[in-house]
Amino acid sequence: MAHHDTENDETMVARKRGAKEIFVRVFGYVKRYPGFAVGTMGCAIVTTLASLAFPWLTQILIDDVIGKRRSDLLPLVAGAVVTAFLLKAVFNILRINLNNHFEQRVIYDMRHDLYDKLQRLSVNYYDQRATGDLMTRVIDDVNAVERVLIDGIEQGTVSVLSVIGVGALLFSFNVRLAMWALTPIPILTVGALAYTMTAHGRYRLVRRATSALNSLLHDNLQGIRQIKGFGREPHELGRFAQRASELRTATLRVMRAWSFYSPTMEFSAELGRVIVILVGGYAVIGGGMSLGRLVGFLSCLWMFYEPVRSLHGLNQMFQAGRAAGERVFDILDAPVEIGEKQNASVLGGRVRGEVEYRDVGFEYRTDLRVLGGINIHARAGETIALVGPTGAGKSTIVNLLPRFYDVTHGQILIDGHDIRDVTLESLREQIGIVSQEAFLFNGTIRENILYGRLDASKAEMMDAAKAANCHEFIMRLPEKYDSRVGERGVKLSVGEKQRVSIARALLKDPPILILDEATASVDTATEKLIQEALERLMAQRTSFVIAHRLSTVRNADQILVLKAGHVIERGTHEELMAADGLYANLCRVQSTAVTIEERLDEMEVDAAAG
């Protein structure tokens, strides 16, 4: 639902953003490369001028050479025609090469700016948007904008210059015929205006339908195991068919309008040619005009209507680019919710790790309060455990520390510094995170561990892997540290992925650590390996631990019990058990479950021995 609300908000912003504003901003990318722009346009103009020589040479060839039987001039005129075509070909080659480099630089710059902005947007921005939609904007929409930016400007300028140049040439041939040739122009103008005024909405629907289809495809490919596990292939095929049908319908709306518009414009241009043939034909028959001049005029007329038709094609490109540009600038204009102060300081060196939450409150929305009155004081090297039922606010508390979200009330301090007063880079350098769902990039194990510190040596990387209890299983793999883990680490087990992520955090060596249910979803044996690795990781660090297995937090310096966004109990394990509150009740429930689990493990060992 949030995704649809966001789409509606962006549509309203897009309506306020006019076509002029979009293309003025887009033109800013052209100004970065004036040499390419001038070179491309210069080559296009020379190519156009070379083309204009052909009608003039055609008239000379028919009237002055063939008509007067001047065979001595035939090679000279033919050579001039070849020279004109050669010039056109050479400058076309140069234009195409310049244009290609120009295009790719602009695409790179636009994608770079877009991705840079995406990196700086808050986690909350991504919570409300589909990944497939954002991918469409970075790849497809940038391409559509670039086509207008480079091809559209170049072709549009050349077409306008051709219309002016060829128009002047037409009047130099015969003023009366030139006036007749302009007869279709009012029809072409009215048609272009009618198409332009109605096309924007159609193209916006196409871009939105494309994003919806890409978003569904991205989700389904990521969740293919769940789809197969629940036998939902027919259901997902139906959903895909619906999205594909919406894209087909939106595209057909565009094509239907174009199918009427383009042939109508072509018919109008052809009607102009027929009028010229009739009027010019009578003039030649009556002796008021030479045949060569009529043929030259007709050649010139083709060159006049062709750029006019190109302008109509550019109109379609312009409307598609405008719709895509709106979606690109939706991202570039999005507010950076988690920003830095202009004079933000840098957390230099390694902090001690003293963390303090002072009367912290947080709201995702004004009507959705998640935390209220949170006070935590963690001394350097202490372990703070957060326990409580689902939705109590445990993950929100730790997400505020690296400023994935900003506090709504109160403040968070590290070594006495308000985290909103320091740079994000220096803040996050001090914090390591190991989450419940370990995320691995689609690369090698080596690359994933080195993500913790890119300049680490091989020995440092292997030491981190050994400390994380993952070196042994890595060495059993065919390519060892160079083994590829697959998308999101799919080639490794849950426990293996978790240990690799712990190795990554160990290599970073942060003074502050966040463990968000790092031992969840694994068997008892794997949990012991992970717990050993975590104990090494937590040594001499300030650690915030979220755990659903309370046995893993017994030794914490402080245990905070949360409910509905408030701390309702705090103390050591012994103090909380003596208080006989919610924590003690949770421990009693879990101790029964652990006893059953341990008994099952014993039964498995006995069965294997037997």
C-alpha positions as CSV (number, residue, x, y, z in Angstrom):
1,M,0.0,0.0,0.0
2,A,2.9,2.4,0.8
3,H,4.3,1.8,-2.7
4,H,1.0,2.9,-4.3
5,D,0.8,6.0,-2.0
6,T,4.3,6.9,-3.1
7,E,3.4,6.5,-6.7
8,N,0.5,8.9,-6.3
9,D,2.6,11.4,-4.5
10,E,5.2,11.3,-7.2
11,T,2.5,11.7,-9.9
12,M,1.2,14.8,-8.3
13,V,4.8,16.2,-8.1
14,A,5.3,15.3,-11.8
15,R,2.2,17.3,-12.8
16,K,3.6,20.3,-11.1
17,R,6.9,19.8,-12.9
18,G,6.5,21.2,-16.5
19,A,8.1,19.9,-19.7
20,K,10.2,23.1,-19.9
21,E,11.7,22.6,-16.4
22,I,12.5,18.9,-17.1
23,F,14.4,19.6,-20.3
24,V,16.1,22.7,-19.0
25,R,17.5,20.5,-16.2
26,V,18.3,17.7,-18.6
27,F,20.2,20.2,-20.9
28,G,22.5,20.8,-18.0
29,Y,24.2,17.5,-18.8
30,V,24.8,18.6,-22.4
31,K,26.7,21.7,-21.2
32,R,29.3,19.5,-19.5
33,Y,30.6,18.5,-23.0
34,P,30.5,21.6,-25.2
35,G,33.1,20.2,-27.6
36,F,31.1,17.0,-28.4
37,A,27.9,19.1,-28.7
38,V,29.5,21.6,-31.2
39,G,31.3,18.8,-33.1
40,T,28.2,16.7,-33.5
41,M,26.1,19.7,-34.6
42,G,28.8,20.9,-37.0
43,C,29.0,17.5,-38.7
44,A,25.3,17.3,-38.9
45,I,25.1,20.8,-40.6
46,V,27.8,19.9,-43.1
47,T,26.0,16.7,-43.9
48,T,22.8,18.6,-44.5
49,L,24.5,21.2,-46.7
50,A,26.1,18.4,-48.8
51,S,22.6,16.9,-49.2
52,L,21.3,20.3,-50.5
53,A,23.7,20.2,-53.4
54,F,22.0,17.2,-55.0
55,P,18.7,18.9,-56.2
56,W,20.7,21.9,-57.6
57,L,23.1,19.5,-59.4
58,T,20.2,17.5,-60.7
59,Q,18.7,20.5,-62.4
60,I,22.1,21.4,-64.0
61,L,22.5,17.8,-65.1
62,I,19.1,17.6,-66.8
63,D,18.8,21.2,-68.2
64,D,22.4,22.2,-68.9
65,V,24.1,18.9,-69.6
66,I,21.7,16.3,-70.9
67,G,19.2,18.9,-72.4
68,K,22.0,20.8,-74.3
69,R,23.8,17.5,-75.1
70,R,27.0,18.7,-73.3
71,S,28.8,15.4,-73.0
72,D,32.0,17.2,-72.0
73,L,30.3,18.5,-68.8
74,L,28.8,15.1,-67.8
75,P,31.9,13.7,-66.0
76,L,32.3,17.1,-64.2
77,V,28.8,17.2,-62.9
78,A,28.8,13.5,-62.0
79,G,32.1,14.1,-60.1
80,A,30.5,17.0,-58.2
81,V,27.6,14.7,-57.2
82,V,30.0,12.0,-56.0
83,T,32.0,14.6,-54.1
84,A,28.8,15.8,-52.3
85,F,27.8,12.3,-51.4
86,L,31.4,11.6,-50.2
87,L,31.4,14.6,-48.0
88,K,28.1,13.5,-46.6
89,A,29.4,10.0,-45.9
90,V,32.6,11.2,-44.2
91,F,30.9,13.7,-42.0
92,N,28.2,11.2,-41.1
93,I,30.9,8.8,-39.9
94,L,32.5,11.5,-37.8
95,R,29.1,12.6,-36.5
96,I,28.0,9.1,-35.5
97,N,31.3,8.5,-33.6
98,L,31.1,11.9,-31.9
99,N,27.5,11.3,-31.1
100,N,28.1,7.8,-29.6
101,H,30.9,9.1,-27.3
102,F,28.6,12.1,-26.4
103,E,25.7,9.8,-25.6
104,Q,27.7,7.4,-23.4
105,R,29.2,10.2,-21.4
106,V,25.9,11.7,-20.7
107,I,24.3,8.3,-19.8
108,Y,27.2,7.7,-17.5
109,D,26.9,11.1,-15.8
110,M,23.2,10.8,-15.4
111,R,23.3,7.2,-14.0
112,H,26.2,8.2,-11.7
113,D,24.2,11.2,-10.3
114,L,21.2,9.0,-9.9
115,Y,23.0,6.2,-8.1
116,D,24.9,8.7,-5.9
117,K,21.5,10.1,-4.8
118,L,20.1,6.6,-4.2
119,Q,23.1,5.8,-2.0
120,R,22.4,9.0,0.1
121,L,18.7,8.4,0.5
122,S,17.5,7.0,3.8
123,V,16.4,3.5,4.5
124,N,12.9,4.8,4.9
125,Y,12.9,5.8,1.2
126,Y,13.5,2.2,0.2
127,D,10.9,0.9,2.6
128,Q,8.2,2.6,0.5
129,R,9.5,1.7,-3.0
130,A,9.9,-1.5,-5.1
131,T,13.4,-2.4,-6.1
132,G,12.3,-3.3,-9.6
133,D,10.8,0.2,-10.0
134,L,14.1,1.9,-9.0
135,M,16.1,-0.3,-11.3
136,T,13.8,0.7,-14.2
137,R,14.4,4.3,-13.5
138,V,18.2,4.0,-13.4
139,I,18.4,1.9,-16.6
140,D,15.4,2.3,-18.9
141,D,14.3,5.8,-17.9
142,V,17.8,7.2,-18.2
143,N,18.1,5.8,-21.7
144,A,14.8,7.4,-22.7
145,V,15.9,10.8,-21.4
146,E,19.3,10.5,-23.1
147,R,17.6,9.7,-26.5
148,V,15.8,13.1,-26.3
149,L,18.9,14.8,-24.9
150,I,21.3,13.7,-27.6
151,D,19.4,12.3,-30.6
152,G,16.4,14.6,-30.1
153,I,18.4,17.8,-29.9
154,E,20.7,16.8,-32.8
155,Q,17.9,15.5,-35.1
156,G,15.6,18.3,-34.1
157,T,18.2,21.0,-34.9
158,V,19.2,19.4,-38.2
159,S,15.5,19.0,-39.1
160,V,14.7,22.7,-38.4
161,L,17.8,23.8,-40.3
162,S,16.9,21.5,-43.2
163,V,13.4,22.9,-43.3
164,I,14.7,26.5,-43.4
165,G,17.5,25.7,-45.9
166,V,15.5,23.6,-48.2
167,G,12.6,26.0,-47.9
168,A,14.9,28.8,-49.1
169,L,16.1,26.6,-52.0
170,L,12.5,25.8,-53.0
171,F,11.7,29.5,-53.3
172,S,14.8,30.0,-55.3
173,F,13.6,27.3,-57.7
174,N,10.1,28.7,-58.1
175,V,8.1,30.9,-55.8
176,R,4.7,29.9,-57.0
177,L,5.5,26.1,-56.7
178,A,7.0,26.8,-53.2
179,M,3.8,28.4,-52.1
180,W,1.8,25.4,-53.3
181,A,4.3,23.1,-51.5
182,L,3.5,24.8,-48.2
183,T,-0.2,23.8,-48.5
184,P,0.0,20.8,-46.1
185,I,1.9,22.8,-43.3
186,P,-1.3,23.9,-41.4
187,I,-2.6,20.3,-41.3
188,L,0.8,19.1,-40.1
189,T,1.0,21.8,-37.4
190,V,-2.5,21.2,-36.1
191,G,-1.9,17.4,-36.0
192,A,1.4,17.9,-34.1
193,L,-0.3,20.1,-31.5
194,A,-3.2,17.7,-31.1
195,Y,-0.8,14.7,-30.6
196,T,1.5,16.6,-28.2
197,M,-1.3,17.8,-25.9
198,T,-2.6,14.3,-25.4
199,A,0.5,12.1,-25.6
200,H,2.1,12.8,-22.2
201,G,-0.5,10.9,-20.1
202,R,-0.2,7.9,-22.4
203,Y,3.6,7.7,-22.1
204,R,3.5,8.1,-18.3
205,L,1.2,5.0,-18.2
206,V,3.7,3.1,-20.3
207,R,6.6,4.0,-17.9
208,R,4.5,3.1,-14.8
209,A,3.4,-0.2,-16.3
210,T,7.0,-1.1,-17.3
211,S,8.1,-0.4,-13.7
212,A,5.3,-2.5,-12.3
213,L,6.2,-5.4,-14.5
214,N,9.9,-5.1,-13.6
215,S,9.1,-4.9,-9.9
216,L,7.0,-8.1,-10.1
217,L,9.7,-9.9,-12.1
218,H,12.4,-8.9,-9.6
219,D,10.4,-10.0,-6.6
220,N,9.5,-13.4,-8.2
221,L,13.1,-14.2,-9.2
222,Q,14.2,-13.3,-5.7
223,G,11.5,-15.5,-4.2
224,I,11.6,-18.4,-6.6
225,R,12.1,-20.9,-3.8
226,Q,9.0,-19.7,-2.0
227,I,7.0,-19.8,-5.2
228,K,8.1,-23.4,-5.8
229,G,7.8,-24.4,-2.2
230,F,4.1,-23.3,-2.0
231,G,3.3,-24.5,-5.6
232,R,2.3,-21.0,-6.6
233,E,3.6,-21.1,-10.2
234,P,0.1,-20.8,-11.7
235,H,-0.8,-17.9,-9.3
236,E,2.4,-16.0,-10.1
237,L,2.0,-16.6,-13.9
238,G,-1.5,-15.1,-13.5
239,R,0.0,-12.0,-11.7
240,F,2.7,-11.7,-14.4
241,A,0.2,-12.0,-17.2
242,Q,-1.9,-9.2,-15.6
243,R,1.1,-6.9,-15.4
244,A,2.2,-7.8,-18.9
245,S,-1.3,-7.2,-20.1
246,E,-1.4,-3.7,-18.5
247,L,1.9,-2.9,-20.2
248,R,0.5,-4.2,-23.5
249,T,-2.6,-2.1,-23.1
250,A,-0.7,1.0,-22.3
251,T,1.7,0.5,-25.2
252,L,-1.2,-0.2,-27.6
253,R,-2.7,3.1,-26.5
254,V,0.4,4.9,-27.6
255,M,0.7,2.9,-30.8
256,R,-3.0,3.4,-31.6
257,A,-2.6,7.2,-31.4
258,W,0.6,7.0,-33.4
259,S,-1.0,4.8,-36.0
260,F,-3.5,7.5,-36.8
261,Y,-1.1,10.4,-36.4
262,S,1.9,9.2,-38.4
263,P,0.0,8.0,-41.6
264,T,-2.2,11.1,-41.5
265,M,0.9,13.3,-41.5
266,E,2.5,11.3,-44.3
267,F,-0.7,11.5,-46.4
268,S,-0.7,15.3,-45.9
269,A,3.0,15.5,-47.1
270,E,2.2,13.2,-50.1
271,L,-0.8,15.4,-50.9
272,G,1.6,18.3,-51.2
273,R,3.8,16.4,-53.6
274,V,0.8,15.6,-55.8
275,I,-0.2,19.3,-55.9
276,V,3.4,20.2,-56.9
277,I,3.4,17.6,-59.6
278,L,0.1,18.8,-61.0
279,V,1.0,22.5,-60.9
280,G,4.6,21.9,-62.0
281,G,3.6,19.5,-64.7
282,Y,1.2,22.0,-66.3
283,A,4.0,24.6,-66.1
284,V,6.5,22.3,-67.9
285,I,3.9,21.4,-70.6
286,G,3.0,25.1,-71.1
287,G,6.7,26.0,-71.4
288,G,6.8,28.2,-68.3
289,M,9.3,25.9,-66.5
290,S,12.1,23.5,-67.6
291,L,11.9,19.8,-66.8
292,G,15.2,19.9,-64.9
293,R,13.9,22.7,-62.7
294,L,10.8,20.6,-61.9
295,V,12.9,17.5,-61.2
296,G,15.2,19.5,-59.0
297,F,12.3,21.0,-57.2
298,L,10.7,17.6,-56.6
299,S,14.0,16.3,-55.2
300,C,14.2,19.3,-53.0
301,L,10.6,18.9,-51.9
302,W,11.4,15.3,-50.7
303,M,14.1,16.8,-48.6
304,F,11.7,19.4,-47.2
305,Y,9.0,17.0,-46.2
306,E,11.4,14.4,-44.8
307,P,12.7,16.6,-41.9
308,V,9.1,17.7,-41.3
309,R,8.2,14.0,-40.8
310,S,11.3,13.6,-38.6
311,L,10.0,16.3,-36.4
312,H,6.8,14.4,-35.9
313,G,8.9,11.3,-35.0
314,L,10.8,13.4,-32.5
315,N,7.6,14.5,-31.0
316,Q,6.9,10.9,-30.0
317,M,10.5,10.6,-28.6
318,F,10.0,13.9,-26.8
319,Q,6.8,12.7,-25.0
320,A,8.5,9.4,-24.0
321,G,11.5,11.3,-22.7
322,R,9.4,13.7,-20.8
323,A,7.6,10.9,-18.9
324,A,10.9,9.2,-18.2
325,G,12.6,12.5,-17.1
326,E,9.9,13.0,-14.5
327,R,10.7,9.6,-13.0
328,V,14.4,10.3,-13.0
329,F,14.0,13.7,-11.3
330,D,11.6,12.2,-8.8
331,I,14.7,10.5,-7.4
332,L,17.1,13.4,-7.9
333,D,14.7,15.7,-6.1
334,A,13.8,13.3,-3.3
335,P,14.8,14.9,0.1
336,V,17.7,13.3,1.9
337,E,16.0,12.6,5.2
338,I,19.2,11.5,6.9
339,G,21.5,14.4,6.0
340,E,24.6,15.9,7.5
341,K,24.9,19.3,9.1
342,Q,27.0,21.7,7.1
343,N,29.6,21.9,9.8
344,A,29.4,18.2,10.9
345,S,32.5,17.0,12.7
346,V,34.4,13.8,12.2
347,L,34.6,11.1,14.7
348,G,38.4,10.8,14.5
349,G,40.3,7.7,15.4
350,R,38.7,4.9,17.3
351,V,36.0,5.8,19.8
352,R,35.9,4.3,23.3
353,G,32.4,3.1,22.6
354,E,30.3,4.8,25.3
355,V,26.8,5.0,24.0
356,E,23.9,6.8,25.6
357,Y,20.2,7.1,24.5
358,R,18.6,10.1,26.2
359,D,14.8,10.1,26.3
360,V,14.7,8.8,22.7
361,G,11.4,8.7,20.8
362,F,10.7,7.6,17.2
363,E,7.8,7.7,14.8
364,Y,7.7,6.2,11.3
365,R,4.7,8.5,10.7
366,T,3.0,11.1,12.8
367,D,0.3,8.5,13.5
368,L,2.6,5.6,14.1
369,R,4.7,6.0,17.3
370,V,7.2,3.2,17.8
371,L,9.4,4.2,20.6
372,G,8.9,6.5,23.6
373,G,11.2,7.6,26.5
374,I,14.1,5.2,25.8
375,N,17.0,5.7,28.1
376,I,20.1,3.5,27.8
377,H,23.6,4.1,29.0
378,A,26.2,1.6,27.7
379,R,29.7,2.1,29.1
380,A,32.6,1.2,26.8
381,G,32.9,-2.6,26.3
382,E,29.5,-3.4,27.9
383,T,27.0,-5.7,26.3
384,I,23.4,-4.5,26.2
385,A,20.7,-7.1,25.4
386,L,17.3,-6.2,24.1
387,V,14.6,-8.7,24.5
388,G,10.8,-8.6,24.2
389,P,7.9,-9.7,22.0
390,T,7.8,-9.1,18.2
391,G,7.1,-5.5,17.4
392,A,8.3,-4.2,20.8
393,G,10.8,-1.8,19.1
394,K,14.1,-3.8,19.5
395,S,15.3,-3.5,15.9
396,T,14.2,0.1,15.7
397,I,16.4,1.0,18.7
398,V,19.5,-0.4,17.0
399,N,18.7,1.0,13.6
400,L,18.7,4.5,15.1
401,L,22.4,4.1,16.2
402,P,24.0,4.1,12.7
403,R,21.3,6.7,11.7
404,F,19.4,4.4,9.3
405,Y,16.6,6.5,10.8
406,D,16.7,9.7,12.8
407,V,15.3,10.0,16.3
408,T,12.0,12.0,16.5
409,H,12.7,13.1,20.1
410,G,15.7,13.0,22.4
411,Q,19.3,12.3,21.3
412,I,21.8,9.5,21.0
413,L,25.4,10.1,22.0
414,I,28.7,8.3,21.3
415,D,31.5,9.3,23.6
416,G,29.5,12.4,24.3
417,H,29.0,13.4,20.7
418,D,25.4,13.7,19.3
419,I,25.4,11.4,16.3
420,R,23.5,14.0,14.3
421,D,26.5,16.4,14.7
422,V,29.0,14.0,13.0
423,T,29.5,12.9,9.5
424,L,27.7,9.7,8.5
425,E,30.9,8.1,7.1
426,S,32.8,8.6,10.4
427,L,29.8,7.4,12.4
428,R,29.3,4.2,10.5
429,E,33.0,3.4,10.4
430,Q,32.7,2.9,14.2
431,I,29.8,0.4,14.0
432,G,29.6,-3.2,12.8
433,I,26.3,-5.0,12.1
434,V,25.5,-8.7,12.0
435,S,21.9,-9.2,11.2
436,Q,19.5,-12.2,11.4
437,E,19.4,-12.5,7.6
438,A,23.1,-12.4,6.6
439,F,23.3,-10.6,3.2
440,L,26.1,-11.7,0.9
441,F,26.9,-10.1,-2.4
442,N,26.9,-12.2,-5.6
443,G,30.7,-12.6,-5.7
444,T,33.4,-14.7,-4.0
445,I,33.8,-15.5,-0.3
446,R,37.0,-13.5,-0.4
447,E,35.2,-10.4,-1.8
448,N,32.4,-10.7,0.8
449,I,34.8,-10.9,3.8
450,L,37.0,-8.1,2.4
451,Y,33.9,-5.9,2.3
452,G,34.6,-5.3,6.0
453,R,37.9,-3.7,5.1
454,L,38.9,-3.4,1.5
455,D,42.6,-2.9,2.1
456,A,43.0,-5.9,4.4
457,S,45.8,-8.4,3.7
458,K,45.2,-12.0,2.9
459,A,46.5,-13.0,6.3
460,E,44.2,-10.6,8.1
461,M,41.2,-11.9,6.1
462,M,42.0,-15.5,6.9
463,D,42.5,-14.7,10.6
464,A,39.0,-13.1,10.6
465,A,37.6,-16.2,8.9
466,K,39.3,-18.5,11.5
467,A,37.9,-16.4,14.4
468,A,34.5,-16.6,12.8
469,N,34.6,-20.4,12.6
470,C,34.2,-20.4,8.8
471,H,37.8,-21.1,7.6
472,E,37.3,-24.9,7.8
473,F,34.2,-25.1,5.6
474,I,35.7,-22.6,3.1
475,M,38.8,-24.8,2.7
476,R,36.6,-27.8,1.9
477,L,35.1,-25.9,-1.1
478,P,36.6,-26.6,-4.6
479,E,37.8,-23.0,-5.1
480,K,38.2,-22.2,-1.4
481,Y,38.1,-18.4,-0.8
482,D,37.5,-17.8,-4.5
483,S,34.2,-19.9,-4.4
484,R,31.2,-17.9,-5.6
485,V,28.4,-17.6,-3.2
486,G,25.6,-16.9,-5.7
487,E,22.9,-14.3,-5.4
488,R,22.3,-13.3,-1.7
489,G,24.7,-16.2,-0.8
490,V,22.3,-18.9,-2.0
491,K,25.1,-21.5,-2.5
492,L,25.8,-21.5,1.3
493,S,23.8,-22.7,4.2
494,V,22.2,-20.2,6.6
495,G,24.9,-20.9,9.2
496,E,27.7,-20.6,6.7
497,K,26.4,-17.3,5.5
498,Q,26.1,-16.0,9.0
499,R,29.7,-17.0,9.9
500,V,31.0,-15.3,6.7
501,S,29.1,-12.1,7.8
502,I,30.7,-12.4,11.2
503,A,34.1,-12.7,9.6
504,R,33.3,-9.5,7.6
505,A,32.5,-7.7,10.9
506,L,35.6,-9.0,12.6
507,L,37.7,-7.7,9.7
508,K,36.2,-4.3,10.1
509,D,37.1,-4.3,13.8
510,P,34.5,-1.7,15.0
511,P,34.4,-0.5,18.6
512,I,30.6,-0.7,18.6
513,L,28.7,-3.8,17.5
514,I,25.0,-4.5,16.7
515,L,23.9,-8.1,16.7
516,D,20.3,-8.4,15.5
517,E,19.2,-12.0,16.3
518,A,22.4,-13.3,14.8
519,T,21.9,-16.9,16.0
520,A,18.3,-17.3,14.8
521,S,17.2,-19.9,12.3
522,V,20.1,-22.3,12.8
523,D,20.4,-25.7,14.5
524,T,22.0,-26.2,17.9
525,A,25.4,-27.3,16.6
526,T,25.7,-24.4,14.2
527,E,24.5,-22.0,16.9
528,K,27.4,-23.1,19.1
529,L,29.9,-22.4,16.3
530,I,28.2,-19.0,15.7
531,Q,28.1,-18.2,19.4
532,E,31.8,-19.0,19.7
533,A,32.5,-16.6,16.8
534,L,30.3,-13.9,18.3
535,E,32.1,-14.1,21.7
536,R,35.4,-13.4,19.9
537,L,33.7,-10.6,18.0
538,M,32.1,-9.0,21.1
539,A,35.3,-9.0,23.1
540,Q,36.4,-5.5,24.1
541,R,33.5,-4.0,22.2
542,T,30.3,-2.2,23.1
543,S,27.6,-4.5,21.9
544,F,23.9,-4.2,21.4
545,V,22.4,-7.7,21.2
546,I,18.9,-8.7,20.1
547,A,18.2,-12.3,20.7
548,H,15.1,-14.4,20.7
549,R,17.0,-17.2,22.5
550,L,17.5,-15.8,26.0
551,S,20.3,-18.3,26.8
552,T,22.5,-16.2,24.5
553,V,22.1,-13.0,26.7
554,R,22.5,-14.4,30.2
555,N,25.9,-12.8,30.6
556,A,25.0,-9.3,29.3
557,D,25.9,-6.4,31.5
558,Q,22.4,-5.0,31.0
559,I,19.2,-6.6,29.8
560,L,16.4,-4.3,28.6
561,V,13.0,-5.8,28.3
562,L,10.8,-3.9,25.9
563,K,7.1,-3.9,25.3
564,A,5.1,-1.6,22.9
565,G,8.1,0.7,22.4
566,H,8.9,1.2,26.1
567,V,11.5,-0.3,28.5
568,I,9.5,-2.1,31.2
569,E,12.3,-4.0,32.9
570,R,16.1,-3.6,33.1
571,G,18.9,-5.3,35.0
572,T,21.2,-8.3,34.9
573,H,19.9,-11.8,34.3
574,E,19.9,-12.6,38.1
575,E,18.2,-9.3,39.0
576,L,15.4,-9.8,36.4
577,M,14.8,-13.4,37.4
578,A,14.5,-12.3,41.0
579,A,12.0,-9.6,39.9
580,D,9.8,-12.4,38.4
581,G,8.4,-10.2,35.6
582,L,8.1,-10.6,31.9
583,Y,11.8,-11.6,31.4
584,A,11.5,-14.4,34.0
585,N,8.3,-15.6,32.4
586,L,10.0,-15.7,29.0
587,C,13.0,-17.6,30.4
588,R,10.7,-20.3,32.0
589,V,8.9,-20.8,28.7
590,Q,12.1,-21.0,26.7
591,S,13.9,-23.3,29.2
592,T,11.2,-26.0,28.5
593,A,11.7,-25.6,24.8
594,V,15.5,-25.8,25.1
595,T,15.2,-28.9,27.3
596,I,13.1,-30.6,24.6
597,E,15.6,-29.5,21.9
598,E,18.6,-30.8,23.8
599,R,16.8,-34.2,24.4
600,L,16.1,-34.5,20.6
601,D,19.8,-33.8,19.9
602,E,20.8,-36.6,22.4
603,M,18.4,-39.0,20.7
604,E,20.0,-38.2,17.3
605,V,23.4,-38.9,18.7
606,D,22.2,-42.3,20.2
607,A,20.6,-43.3,16.9
608,A,23.8,-42.5,15.0
609,A,25.9,-44.5,17.5
610,G,23.4,-47.5,17.3
